[in-house]
């Protein structure tokens, strides 16, 4: 019989102190809690936790150590109409588990808390007494010790940040230069070939798609698919064991930390895409894996007048109850764990509007924001919001508070529309200038805007210029899933084509989109693979495609290599010139020349008639590098080169007349999307000269001789 001491209520979870393990579980409505310990053969021993403090059930077991597998069985009322779903027949994952082994085995046992029956919902169904232990992954006790070897966060300023969105598995799964046993793992991302690609590209941060432990949906299992993207969290403290090369008995934690350390050594920050708005347990018909059985009423937002059902602001069946203080503590404890114990540098919050809902409406002063802003750890890391959810009033681009940056969905839509001929020069100018219309009014800066043209959700860059419509047949939903609002253009043929004119235009359009992205004020985000023409064959919702549809193909063609070289050149240009990444919004004025000046194709200042013309597709921008209010890290004046950006979004070639000599006497070519291999400085022109710009192209000139 295992000896159980009283233990401590905090910290929650399983904590090894070198002599034993303290277990603590929050549940406000339970009547009894059993700790379940498993030996190497899978034999289960149940131990009652009888000590309770502030609704935390706790106990200490001497002699236990890292590697022990455990779970919980929680007793209480099973009354779905009142929001209670306790069922001790179901083994539960510890919400605070630092490691979780394996995945849900949907064929092994019934993980539902009720006996399923066709045509009924669970309010009328009897409680199921089948033991779910064969199906549910075990929680694992871990040793938090790790030799960080003096690891320090890169602390890259927002204005210098270039984000690369990547999937841990998909990034290296097909990379032949990565050791075979490491491909698709944390270790693979930490390998020399993977890091070399990131550093050569010039990015400063990887934004990893969800690495919290994932539980696949049963309906995907039935179709032979899986949740590749991972927006189906069941363990907010545990790195997903499926991405570990070294094992799933706690080794995944050390491997994850080693990945962070390796990226930091290369000067690359690690940002985690986190999903605190919902869990993998789904709606009232979903499985019981953890939170639902620990304390359903506390952990989830239930319909107030019918708590049998869940509030769903996420489209996944449930929403975490951020209003409850213990659930809010779970989230902040998780965030702090990843920063303090795993050294990550920031977070991107999936469907962040769901976290801001105090009662029903999105509330900028919600408890979630208050806690984050007051926390001495979390207030100092990078915070990125996906500023929408699927609930009423959920679209909140531009409305998150200071300290927060946002995925700028308006930027994405306008840039896509402009280059397919559906947005005006005025629309594009607002986005090039940092979206001050969204962020300046409440004291935020251009870095509040995370600019992106593509993301994991939707078309890749190559598909954006190759498909008019989605092609999601592989998802086995008859192509009904995924958005129809793609703002894409196939340029004359749907999908792959050998037509040289279409291929050339598509390639130029990709360069146009990338050039716009990296020359815009704000923080650029590049999706992994867009730099090498990654295609998903027109699938714009590849969330369940854990295969070659989603994985990066590292067998690069000549065209792939050319786009990679051009992308490297763009990022290098941005990093070398602070005029493209200012910390303050452009004002259109300055001591000598304006900091920015917009002009027409005739070299004259853009007038109201041009700004108000919805068919205007031609725009020039002067960026003054000599009159910048920013200071360097040591307080020094920042002085940069000055540039002209000539944007021709028209379907015909355009002759640009350069501005008057007061803006500069001579200008040299820096970059052209119509001539991607052209060398900087290959030709020069004088003020008021004419510059020929190809239809649908961007030309960048650098001043070589000021007025």
N, C-alpha and C positions, 0 to 999 in steps of 0.2 A: 504494500500500500504506500503510495507516494506521500511523503511528508509535506504539508503545506503550511507555510508561515503566513502571518497576516499581510505582509508586504505593504506597498505604498500605492496611493491612487494615481500618482503622477511619477514619471511620464506615462502616458497611455501607450499601449502596445506591449511588446515583449522586450525587456531590457536586460541584457547580460552584464553583470558587474564583475566577472572573473571568478565568482564563487557559486553563482546560481542565477536564476532568471526571475525577474518580477513581471507579472502579467497584470494588465489593467484594461478593462473594457467599459466604455460608456454605454449604458442603456437605462433610460428613465422609467420605462413601463414594464420591465421584466419582473418576473417573480422568482426566477432561479437561473443561475448561469453555471454551465459545466465547461470546464477546460478539457479539451480532448488532446491527449498526447499520443503520438504514433511512433512505434519503433521501426527499425530498419526493414522489418518484414511487413509493415503496414498494420500491425496489431494495435488496437486502440485501447487506451486507458482513460477513463473519465474521472475528473477531479472537480469537486464542487468549490467554487469561489464564494465564500460566505461573507467576506468583509465588503462593506459598501461605504463609500465616502463621496458625497456630492454626485450620486448616481453613477459613480465609477466602481465596478466590481473588481476586486484585486486580490492577489495572493502571490507569495514568493515561494519558489521551489528550489531548495539548495541542491547543488550537484549537477543541475542541467547546464548546458552550454550551447554554443553555436552549432547549427546544423540540425537541431531538434525540429521535427515537424509537429505542427499543432493546428487546432481549430477550435471553434466554440459551438455549443448547442445551448440555445437560449429558450427558456420556458416562459410562457405567459399566455394570455388569451388569444385564441384564434377567432377573430370576429372582423372580417374585412369591412363590413358596413360601418364599423366604428374606427376603422383604420388600423386595427391590430391584426398582425399576421404571424404571430409566433408559432413555430413548429420545431420542436426539439429533434424530430427525425431528420432534419436538414442540417448538415455540417456547414458551418459558416466561416468564411475567411475573415481574419482580424482586419477591421478597417485601418488599423495602424501598422499592419505587417510590413516589415522592411524588405522582405523577400517572399515571393510566392512561387511555388514550383509548378510548372506545367500548365496545361490548359483544361478547360471543362471537357469531360468525356461524355458527350450527349448520348452515347449508346450504352453507357455503363449502368445508369440509374436515373430515376426521375428527379430532376432538380426543381420541379414545380412544387409549391407547398400544398397543392390541392390535387385531387384525382381528376385528370382531364376528362371531359365529356363533350362531344360535338354539340354545338348549338346552345351552349350555356356559358354564362360567365361565372367566375369563381365565387361570387357572393352566394350562389345557390349550391355550390359543390362541397363535398365533404373533405376534411383535412386528409392529406395523404401521409401515410405512416411508413412509406418506403424509405430506407436509409439512403441518403444521397452521398454518403462518404466516398463510394467508388467513383463518383462523377466529379466531385468538387476538388480543386487543387488545395494543397495544404499550405498554410503559412509556415515560414521558416524563421527560426531565431538566428540572428546574424551577429558577427563581431564587427562593430563600427570602426575598429582601428584600421588605419591605412597610412602608409608612408607617403605623404604628399611631396616630400623632398623640396620644401620651400616654395611650393606652388603659390603664385600670386595671380589674381585676376588681371587680365589685360587692361581693363578700365578704358576702353576705347570711347572717346566722346561721341555723342549722338551725331554730331555734324560730320564725323569722319567714318561713320559706320556704313558698311555695305553688307547686307544680309543675304545669306544663301539658304533657301528653304530646302531641306533634304529629309529623306526617309532613311533610317539607320540601315534597314535591310536592302532596300532598292538601290542605294548608292553604290554598294560594292558587290552585290550578288553576282554580277556578270563581269567583274573586273579581273582579268586574267593575271595581272601583275600583283594582285593581292593573294597571299597564301590561301590555298583552297579552303582550309578549315576555318579561316577567318572571314571568308566572304559573307556579307550580309549580317555582320555582327558589330557589337561595340568595338571589338578588337580590330575588325576590318576598317572601321572609320578612323581608328587611331593608327593605322598602318602608314608606312612611308609613302606608298603610291597615292593613297587617298589624300593625305595631308599635302603632298606636293601639288596635286591638282588644285586644291583650295588656295594654297599660297601663291602659286603661279597665276591663278585667276585674279587674285588680289582682294578676295572677300575678307571681311574682318570678323564675321560671326556666322555660325551655322544655327539655323532655327530648325530644330529637330521635330518632326511630326511625333505624335504622342509616344512616349516611352513608359508611361505608367502601365502597370500590368493590365493586359487586355483579356477580355472574355468574349469569344465569338458568339454571335447570335445563332440560336438553334436552327432557324430557317436557312441560314447560310450553310450550315453543316449539312442539312438535308439536300442542298443543291450542289454540294461538293465545292463550295466557295468558302472564303474566310474574310474577316474584316482586316484588310491590308492596311488601311489608313490608321486604324487603331483608336478611333474616337468612340471607344467602348470601354472605358476604364472601370476596373474593379478594385484596384489597389493604388491609392494615391501616394504611397511612400515607396513602392516597390518597382524597380526597373524591370521591364518586361523580360521574362526569362527566355522567351523565344528569340531574342536578339543576342544571347550570350553564347560564346564559343566554349567557355570554360565549364559550364554546368549550371544547374538550377537549384542547388542546395545552399544558396547564399553567395556562390561564386560570382553571380551576375552583378552583385553590388560592387565588388572589387573591380570587375572588368569595366563597369560603367565609370567608376572613378578614374581608372587608368586612362580611359578614353578622354575624359575631361582634362586630365593632366597633360596628355600628349597634345591636345589641341591648344591648350594654354601656352605650352612651350613654343608653339608655332605662332603665337600672338593672336589666336582665333578664339573668340568668345563662344560660349555655348548657351543658347536660348532654348527653353523647352516649350513646346506647344502643349498646354495643359487643359484638361477637360474637367472642370469642377461644376459644370452646370447640370450634369446628369450622370447616371451610372449605367452599367451594362445590364441591370436587372429589369429594364423595360417597364411596361405598364402593369395594370392589375392582373394581366394574364401571363406576365413574365416569370422567369425563374427566381428562386431564392438562393442567392450565392453569398450574401454578406449583409448589407445594410437593411434590407427588407426584413430579415429575420432577427437582426439585433435590436432594432427599434424603428419600425416603419413610420410611426407617427412623428418621430423626432427628425429622422433623416430626410424625409421627402415632403414636398409641397403637395398637400392633398386638397381636393375640392372642398371648400369650407362647409357647404351644406350637404355634401355627400362624400365623406372621406374614404369610401370604397374606391374612388377614382383619383387619379393623379393629375395635378396641374402639369401641363406640357408646353413649356416655352421653347422647346428644343427640337421637336419633331421626332424624338426618340422614345417617347412614352412616359418619361418622368422628368422631374426637376428637383435638384437638391434644395433642401430647405435652409437657405442661407440666413433666414431670419432667426433661426434657432441658435443660441449662443454656442452650444457644443458643436454644432455643425460648422459654424463660422470658425471656431477654434480648430476643428479638423483641417479646414482649408489652410488657415494661416500656419498651423503646425507643419503641414505638408510643405508649404512654400519655404518656410524657414529651414526645414530639413534639407531640401535640395540645395539651398544656398550655403548653409553652414557646414553640412556634412559632405555634400557632393560637389561643392564649389561652382555650381552653375551661375551664370551671369545675368539671367533674366528670364522672363516668361512671356509667352503669347497666350492670351486667355481666349479659348474657343467660346463663341457665342456669349461674349462678356455681358451683354445687356441682361441676360438671364440672372447674372449675379447681382445686378443693380436693382432688382425688383424687390422693394421693401414689402409691399403687399401685393399690388397688381401692376401699377405703373412703374416704368423705369425711373429711378430716383438717383440723381447725381450725388445726393447727400446720404446715401444708404450706409448702413453699418459696415458693409464690405469695404467701401472706399475709406471710411473713417479709420478702420483698423489698419489698412495698408499704409495710409499716409502717416499714421502715428508710430508705426513700427520702425525701430532704428535699423533693422536689417532690410526689410522688404522695401522701404521707401528709397533705398539707395541702389537698387538694381534696375535693370531695364524692364519696363512694364509696357506691354503692347496689348491693346484690346482689339478683338474682332467686334466692332461696335454695332452688332445687330444680333437678334434672335428671331424666332418665327412667331412670337407673340405679338399682340396689338401694340403699336407704338415702339416696336423693338428696334427699328432702324435709327441709330443714334450717331451717325458719322458726324464728327465735329463737336459732340456734346459731352465727351468725357472730361474729367477734371485735370488740372495741372498734375504733373509727374507722369501722366499717361501719354503714350503715343497710340496711334490708331491705324489699322489697315484702312487705307483711304479708298473705299469702293467707288467714290465719285471720280477719283483720279483714273482708276482702271477703266471705267465706262467711257469717260471723255476721250482718253488717249486711243482706245480701241475705235471709238466712233470717228475720231478725226481722221485716222489713217485709212478708214474705209469710206470716207466721204460723207459722214453723217453728223459732223460737228464743225463748228466754225473756228476761225483763228482766235476769236475772243475766248471761246471755251478752252482752247488749248493753252492760251497765255496764262489764264488763271492757274492752271495746273503746273505749268513750267515754273511759275513764280512761287510755288510752295503752298498753294491753296490758302491764302490769307483770308479768303471769304469764310473759311470753315474754322480757322484756328486763331486768328489774330485778336478777335474781339475780347477774349477773356485772358489775354496776356500770355498765350502760348507762342511757340516758336515754329519755324519751318520744320524742325525735326519732329514735331508732333505728327507729321504726315508720313506714314510708311507707304511709299509709292510702290505700286506693283501693277504690272500689266497682266500677268498670269499668276496663278497659285495652284496648289495641289488640287483644288476643287475647280474643275473646268478643263478647258482645252489647254494643251501645252502650247508654247509659242509657235512651233512648227504647224500644229493642227489649227491654230487660230487663223492662219493664212491659207489653209488648205481645205477647210470644210465650211460649208454653209450651215449644216445641221449636225446634230449628234448621231453617233453610231454606237449605241450601247448594247448591242445584241448579246455580247458576252456576259452581261450581267443577269441574263435570263429573266428579264422583266418586260420583254417585248418592246424594248426601246422606249418605255414610258418613263423611266427614271431619268434624273438629270435635268438641268434647266434647258429651256428653249431660248433663253435670252443670252445668247452667246456673243452677239455683236462681232461676229466673225465674217470672213469673206474668202471664198475659195479661189477667186481671181480667174474664174473661167472653167474650172474643172473640179469635180468633187473628188478629193483624195489624191492619191499618187497619180502623177502624169509625167510623160516624157516630153511634153510640149516645152521647147526651150524658152519661149517668151513668158509663159506662165511661171516656169521655174525661176527665171531671172527676176520677175516682179515679186514673187513670193519671198525670195531671198532678200531683195532690197527692202521689202516691207518689214521683215524681221529685223533688219538693221535699223530701220526707222524707229521701230518700237523700242528697241534696246537703247538707241541713241537718245530718244526722248526720255526714257527712264533714267539714264545715268547723268543727263545734263539738267534734270529738274532739281529745283531746290526741294529739300526734304531728304528722307532716308530711302534709298532704293533697296528693293528686295527682288532677287533673282531666284527663280525656281530651278532646282537642280535638274540639269539635263537640257534646259533651254539654250545653254551655250553650245550644245553639240547636236542640235536638231532633233531632240528626243520627240518621238511621236507615240501616241496611244491609239493610232489608227482611227481617230475621230471619236474615241470614247471620252466623254466629258464628265464622267462620274465613276472613275475606276477604283472606287473605295473597296471593292471586293475582289480585285484582281491582283493576287499575290503571285505574279508570273511575269513573263517577258513583256506583257502589255505595259506594266508599270516600272519594271526594273530598267535602270540606265544601261544602254548598250555602248560598251567602250570600244567596239570595233569601228573606229572612226573612218569615214570616207574623206575624200579630199574636200568636199563641201563642208563636212562637219568640222574639219580642221580649220578651214577658212573662217567659219563663224566663231569658233573658239578663239582664234587669233584676234578677230575684230572685237569680241567681247572683252578680252584682256586689255586691248588698246583703250577701249572706252573707260574701263574701271581705272586704268593707270592715269588717263587724262583727268578724270574726276579727282583722284587722290592727289595729283600733282598741283591742282589749281583750286584753292579755296573759294574762288569766285563762283564755282558751281555748287558749293555746299556751305552757303553763308548761314550764320547762326541767327541772323535777324532778317525780317522780311524786307524785300525791295521797296523803296519809297519813291523812286522816280526823281530824286533830287540829290544834289551833292554840292561840295564847295566849288568845284571847277566844272566837272561834267556830272550828269546824273548817274546814280549807281546803276540804273537800268533805263533803257530808252527803246521803245517799240517803234518800228518803222514799216512802211509799205515797200512794195517792190520798186517804187521809183526813188527810194532813199529818203523820202520825206516822212515826217512824224505821222504815226497812225492817228487818224481823226475819228470822231464819233461815228461818222458814216461808215467807216471801215469796221469799227468795233461792233456796230449794230447790224452789220450785213451778215445774215446767216449763211450766205454762200461764199463768204471770204475764206479762202484756204491758203493764203500766202501771208507770211509773217516774218519780219526780221527782228532780232533782239540784240542790242548792244549791252554787254556786261562789263562794267568798269572795275578793273582790278586795282586801280590807283586810289580809290576813294572808298575804302571799306572801314566801317566803324569797329570791326572786331579787333581784338588784341590776341597775341599769342599766349602760350602758357606762362611765359616770363614777363608778360605785359608789353611785349614789343608790338610795334605797328605791323600789321599784315599788309604786304604789298604784293600784288599778283599781276599777271598779264591781263590784258583786256581782249575780249572776244566778240565776234559777230556770229550769231547763229541764224542761218538763212533756212527757213522752213517752207518747202514747196509741197503742199498737200493737194495740189491741183493735178488733174489728169493730163495736163500738157506741160511742156518745158516752159520755164519762166526766166526772163532776164532780170536779175536784181541789179539796181544801181546802188552802189555803196554810199553811206552817209557822207556828209561834208567833212572837210579836213580837221575840224575841231575835235572830231571823234578819233581821228588818226589819219596820218598821211599815207601809210602803206600797210597792207595786210597780206599775210601768207596763208596758204591753205594748211589747215591742221587735219581735217578729216572730212570725207564725203561718203555718204552711204551709197552713192552711185558709183564710186570708185574706191572700194574698201581696201584695195592693196596700195593705193596711192600714198606716197611718202609725205610726211609733214614737211612743209617748206619747199615743196617741189616747184611751186610757182607763187609769184607775188603780184599784187595789183595795187593801184593807187586809189586814193579817195575819189569818189564820184565815177569810178570805172564801173563797167558792167560785168557781172558774173553770171555765166550761164548755169542754171540749175535744172537738172533733169526732173521730169515729172515724178512726183511722189519721192522726194529725197530730202535729205538734210545736209547742208554744207556748213562747216565750222571754219571760220577764219580767225587767225591770231594777229594782233597788232604788232608790227615790227618797228614802226616809227610813229611816235605820238605827234600830236600837233605841235 
